[in-house]
Amino acid sequence: MIFKIPGRRSQKKTDEELIAEFSSTGSLEVLGELYSIYMHLVYGVCLKYLKGRDESKDAVMQIFEKIITEIPGHRIENFRGWLYVVTRNYCLMQLRSAKSEQERFIEWSKEFTVFMENSTTLHPIDEDGSKMEADLADCIKRLKNEQSECIRLFYFENRCYNDIAGSLKIDEKKVKSHLQNAKRNLKICLEEKNV
Protein backbone atom coordinates (compact mmCIF):
# COMPACT_ATOMS: atom_id res chain seq x y z
CA MET A 1 0.00 0.00 0.00
CA ILE A 2 1.34 3.40 -0.90
CA PHE A 3 0.56 6.24 1.46
CA LYS A 4 0.30 9.83 0.35
CA ILE A 5 2.57 12.52 1.73
CA PRO A 6 1.75 13.15 5.42
CA GLY A 7 -0.36 16.15 6.19
CA ARG A 8 -1.85 16.60 2.69
CA ARG A 9 -5.48 15.90 2.00
CA SER A 10 -6.57 15.23 -1.54
CA GLN A 11 -10.08 16.69 -1.40
CA LYS A 12 -9.98 18.62 1.88
CA LYS A 13 -12.13 16.01 3.65
CA THR A 14 -12.18 16.06 7.43
CA ASP A 15 -11.12 13.10 9.54
CA GLU A 16 -14.77 12.46 10.40
CA GLU A 17 -15.76 12.40 6.73
CA LEU A 18 -12.95 9.97 5.87
CA ILE A 19 -13.90 7.72 8.79
CA ALA A 20 -17.55 7.76 7.73
CA GLU A 21 -16.58 6.97 4.15
CA PHE A 22 -14.32 4.11 5.24
CA SER A 23 -17.01 2.73 7.57
CA SER A 24 -19.59 2.72 4.78
CA THR A 25 -17.38 1.53 1.90
CA GLY A 26 -14.56 -0.38 3.62
CA SER A 27 -12.17 1.26 1.14
CA LEU A 28 -8.57 0.81 2.23
CA GLU A 29 -7.61 3.68 -0.05
CA VAL A 30 -9.78 6.03 2.01
CA LEU A 31 -8.35 4.68 5.26
CA GLY A 32 -4.84 4.95 3.80
CA GLU A 33 -5.49 8.59 2.99
CA LEU A 34 -6.58 9.25 6.58
CA TYR A 35 -3.77 7.19 8.13
CA SER A 36 -1.08 8.82 5.98
CA ILE A 37 -1.89 12.16 7.59
CA TYR A 38 -0.90 10.79 11.02
CA MET A 39 1.58 8.10 10.03
CA HIS A 40 4.62 10.18 11.01
CA LEU A 41 3.06 10.73 14.46
CA VAL A 42 2.38 7.01 14.84
CA TYR A 43 6.00 6.32 13.90
CA GLY A 44 7.19 8.86 16.48
CA VAL A 45 5.15 7.28 19.26
CA CYS A 46 6.37 3.80 18.27
CA LEU A 47 9.96 5.01 18.23
CA LYS A 48 9.52 6.53 21.68
CA TYR A 49 8.29 3.23 23.16
CA LEU A 50 9.98 0.56 21.04
CA LYS A 51 13.30 2.43 20.53
CA GLY A 52 14.30 0.61 17.32
CA ARG A 53 13.61 2.05 13.87
CA ASP A 54 12.83 -1.28 12.23
CA GLU A 55 10.49 -2.33 15.04
CA SER A 56 8.77 1.05 14.80
CA LYS A 57 8.33 0.78 11.03
CA ASP A 58 6.84 -2.69 11.46
CA ALA A 59 4.57 -1.37 14.20
CA VAL A 60 3.27 1.42 11.94
CA MET A 61 2.11 -1.20 9.44
CA GLN A 62 0.70 -3.48 12.16
CA ILE A 63 -1.26 -0.59 13.64
CA PHE A 64 -2.71 0.23 10.23
CA GLU A 65 -3.89 -3.39 9.92
CA LYS A 66 -5.27 -3.19 13.45
CA ILE A 67 -7.34 -0.06 12.84
CA ILE A 68 -8.93 -1.63 9.76
CA THR A 69 -10.89 -3.87 12.12
CA GLU A 70 -11.03 -1.45 15.07
CA ILE A 71 -12.64 1.57 13.39
CA PRO A 72 -15.99 -0.06 12.55
CA GLY A 73 -16.50 -1.02 16.20
CA HIS A 74 -15.83 2.43 17.66
CA ARG A 75 -17.47 5.82 17.57
CA ILE A 76 -14.49 8.07 16.95
CA GLU A 77 -14.88 11.78 17.54
CA ASN A 78 -11.18 12.70 17.62
CA PHE A 79 -9.24 10.40 15.29
CA ARG A 80 -5.83 11.78 16.22
CA GLY A 81 -6.38 11.20 19.96
CA TRP A 82 -7.94 7.78 19.37
CA LEU A 83 -5.06 6.75 17.10
CA TYR A 84 -2.54 7.89 19.73
CA VAL A 85 -4.22 5.66 22.34
CA VAL A 86 -4.33 2.70 19.94
CA THR A 87 -0.64 3.23 19.09
CA ARG A 88 0.44 3.58 22.71
CA ASN A 89 -1.52 0.47 23.75
CA TYR A 90 -0.05 -1.50 20.86
CA CYS A 91 3.49 -0.51 21.87
CA LEU A 92 2.88 -1.34 25.53
CA MET A 93 1.54 -4.76 24.57
CA GLN A 94 4.64 -5.36 22.43
CA LEU A 95 6.89 -4.40 25.32
CA ARG A 96 4.96 -6.62 27.74
CA SER A 97 5.08 -9.50 25.31
CA ALA A 98 8.83 -9.08 24.78
CA LYS A 99 9.39 -8.87 28.54
CA SER A 100 7.33 -11.97 29.26
CA GLU A 101 9.17 -13.85 26.50
CA GLN A 102 12.46 -12.82 28.03
CA GLU A 103 11.26 -13.84 31.51
CA ARG A 104 10.09 -17.21 30.18
CA PHE A 105 13.47 -17.73 28.52
CA ILE A 106 15.31 -16.88 31.74
CA GLU A 107 13.08 -19.27 33.72
CA TRP A 108 13.57 -21.99 31.13
CA SER A 109 17.33 -21.43 31.19
CA LYS A 110 17.41 -21.82 34.98
CA GLU A 111 15.30 -24.99 34.89
CA PHE A 112 17.31 -26.35 31.97
CA THR A 113 20.56 -25.78 33.87
CA VAL A 114 19.22 -27.39 37.03
CA PHE A 115 17.53 -30.38 35.44
CA MET A 116 19.65 -30.99 32.38
CA GLU A 117 19.92 -34.73 31.81
CA ASN A 118 23.71 -34.80 31.52
CA SER A 119 24.53 -32.62 34.51
CA THR A 120 27.24 -34.43 36.48
CA THR A 121 26.23 -32.95 39.80
CA LEU A 122 22.76 -34.46 39.42
CA HIS A 123 23.97 -37.87 38.25
CA PRO A 124 25.90 -39.38 41.12
CA ILE A 125 25.25 -42.80 39.57
CA ASP A 126 28.11 -42.17 37.16
CA GLU A 127 30.65 -41.62 39.93
CA ASP A 128 32.96 -44.42 41.09
CA GLY A 129 33.53 -45.79 44.57
CA SER A 130 31.90 -48.45 46.72
CA LYS A 131 30.99 -46.01 49.53
CA MET A 132 29.33 -43.81 46.95
CA GLU A 133 27.40 -46.80 45.60
CA ALA A 134 26.29 -47.80 49.11
CA ASP A 135 25.20 -44.25 49.93
CA LEU A 136 23.41 -43.98 46.62
CA ALA A 137 21.61 -47.28 47.13
CA ASP A 138 20.50 -46.10 50.58
CA CYS A 139 19.24 -42.79 49.16
CA ILE A 140 17.33 -44.58 46.37
CA LYS A 141 15.60 -46.74 49.00
CA ARG A 142 14.39 -43.55 50.72
CA LEU A 143 12.68 -42.28 47.57
CA LYS A 144 8.98 -42.68 46.94
CA ASN A 145 8.15 -45.86 45.04
CA GLU A 146 7.39 -44.12 41.72
CA GLN A 147 10.62 -42.11 41.91
CA SER A 148 12.86 -45.06 42.77
CA GLU A 149 11.24 -47.18 40.04
CA CYS A 150 11.78 -44.46 37.44
CA ILE A 151 15.42 -44.04 38.53
CA ARG A 152 16.00 -47.80 38.30
CA LEU A 153 14.44 -48.11 34.86
CA PHE A 154 16.00 -44.95 33.40
CA TYR A 155 19.55 -45.16 34.78
CA PHE A 156 20.15 -48.81 35.53
CA GLU A 157 18.18 -50.34 32.65
CA ASN A 158 18.74 -47.45 30.20
CA ARG A 159 15.07 -47.28 29.23
CA CYS A 160 13.51 -44.22 27.60
CA TYR A 161 10.60 -42.15 28.92
CA ASN A 162 8.15 -43.86 26.59
CA ASP A 163 9.16 -47.38 27.74
CA ILE A 164 9.01 -46.39 31.39
CA ALA A 165 5.59 -44.79 30.92
CA GLY A 166 4.34 -48.00 29.28
CA SER A 167 5.78 -50.24 32.03
CA LEU A 168 4.42 -48.15 34.89
CA LYS A 169 1.18 -47.25 33.06
CA ILE A 170 1.66 -43.52 33.60
CA ASP A 171 2.04 -40.49 31.33
CA GLU A 172 5.50 -39.58 29.97
CA LYS A 173 5.26 -36.20 31.68
CA LYS A 174 4.82 -38.00 35.00
CA VAL A 175 7.93 -40.07 34.28
CA LYS A 176 9.95 -36.93 33.64
CA SER A 177 8.53 -35.31 36.76
CA HIS A 178 9.36 -38.37 38.91
CA LEU A 179 12.90 -38.43 37.52
CA GLN A 180 13.46 -34.73 38.17
CA ASN A 181 12.09 -34.98 41.70
CA ALA A 182 14.10 -38.13 42.34
CA LYS A 183 17.31 -36.50 41.15
CA ARG A 184 16.69 -33.50 43.37
CA ASN A 185 15.94 -35.75 46.37
CA LEU A 186 19.00 -37.91 45.67
CA LYS A 187 21.20 -34.83 45.49
CA ILE A 188 19.85 -33.59 48.84
CA CYS A 189 20.29 -37.03 50.41
CA LEU A 190 23.86 -37.40 49.16
CA GLU A 191 24.75 -33.89 50.32
CA GLU A 192 23.47 -34.78 53.79
CA LYS A 193 25.82 -37.79 53.70
CA ASN A 194 28.67 -35.47 52.59
CA VAL A 195 29.15 -37.40 49.37
Secondary structure, DSSP 8 states (H G I E B T S, - for coil): -----TT--SS---HHHHHHHHHHH--HHHHHHHHHHHHHHHHHHHHHHH--HHHHHHHHHHHHHHHHHHGGGS--S-HHHHHHHHHHHHHHHHHHHHHHHHHHHHHHHHHHHHH-TT-GGG-GGGS--HHHHHHHHHHHHHS-HHHHHHHIIIIIS---HHHHHHHHTS-HHHHHHHHHHHHHHHHHHHHHTT-
